[in-house]
Amino acid sequence: MKRIIAVLLVLCLTFGAFGGCSKKEKEKIELIVFAAASMTEMLTGIAELYKKTAPEVTLTFNFDSSGTLKTQIAEGADCDVFISAAPKQMNGLDSAKDADGGNTEGLDFVLQGTRFDLLENMVALAVPEGNPGGVASFDDLFSRLKAKSEELSAGNSDVVFDLMLAMGNSDVPVGQYTQKIIKYYGLDEEALARSGLITYGSNVKEVTSQVKEAVVSCGVIYATDAFSAGLTVVDTATKEMCGQVIYPAAVMKNTKHEQAAKDFLEFLKGGEASEVFKAVGFSPLS
């Protein structure tokens, strides 16, 4: 018996052929990544690239509006990495921000030292195939919406409903950017909605679908979503109209895989990931 054990030990040391004697494989890790819905196609593609860098890591994504994701994290959902479509939702989880900086609930979920601005997107005015509504630009859209709203307010029953805008709800970033654009043009969102000139989506993918299916004349979405859906962009918003569209990323404080989460974010800063970002219309910032 001793001789058998000795032989097995020799084989183990020489060839690594005995179970448990070979070089220990890296521990399998599941990273849960909460990311804005506008990143769905792009991050799914990056996950395939990341397998080559870290084959032991499985990326599990939860895509939704940033507001919904922020709420889920605040309610205790498991999340290792959060990538928001706007600073507001990240600020609401970041103890480094006070109430004036957006952390109105005093939440502490961001692992300090890991937060950075990953990407910039553009807010775009997209139209269905063939542009049946003939929407030419933001200027054109809002001048026409204003005229129709005024006619309806004056009691004109002959108004033709040949123009409808799709936008995100007020609790999601794309909706908040659209609200800023509406204010920029001096219009009343509630009045437009009451007049039946606006329809809403719970996230940018829903708004994109409404445009894609031509149930509206146009929609305010991100340039990357228009690209992914094959939609025509007739205009993009300026910084003066709605500010910059910045996507912050951070490791969450309650992660069980801090180093793996940090490594994944480092990968997103690298050349391979940057090429994917740029291919779909994002501008890498890191």
QUIKAFEN-V118978 format. One line per field, one symbol per residue. ss: DSSP state (2 for helix, 1 for strand, 0 for the rest). psi: psi as a letter, one per 20 degrees, with the letter a starting at -180 (. if undefined). burial: 1 if it has 16 or more other C-alpha atoms within 10 Angstrom, else 0. Layout:
# QUIKAFEN-V118978
ss->???
psi->???
burial->???
This chain:
# QUIKAFEN-V118978
ss->0222222222222220000000000000111111112222222222222222200011111111022222222200000011100022222000000022200000000100000111111011111000000000022222222222222220000000000011110000222222222222000022222200011110022222222200000111112222222001111100222200111111110000022222222222202222222220001100
psi->ghggggghhggghgikippihrppqqpppopoopqqhijfgghhghhhhhhhgmiipppoqopaqhggggggghjjqpphppoqjqhghghiioiipaghjimijkqnipopiiprogrprqpqoqqrpimhikphrgggghhghgggghghhijoijppmjpppprqrijqghhhhhhhgghhjkroghggghikipqrqirhhggghhghikirhrqoaqhhhgghikqppiqqqrhhgjaqnpoqqqpqhjqimgghgghghhhhirgghhhgghhjiqoqi.
burial->0000000010010000000000000000111111111111011001101100010110101111111111001000011111111111111111111000011000111110011011111111111100101010110011001101100100000000001111111101111111101100001000110010111111111111111101011111111111000011101110001101111111111110110111011011100011011001111100
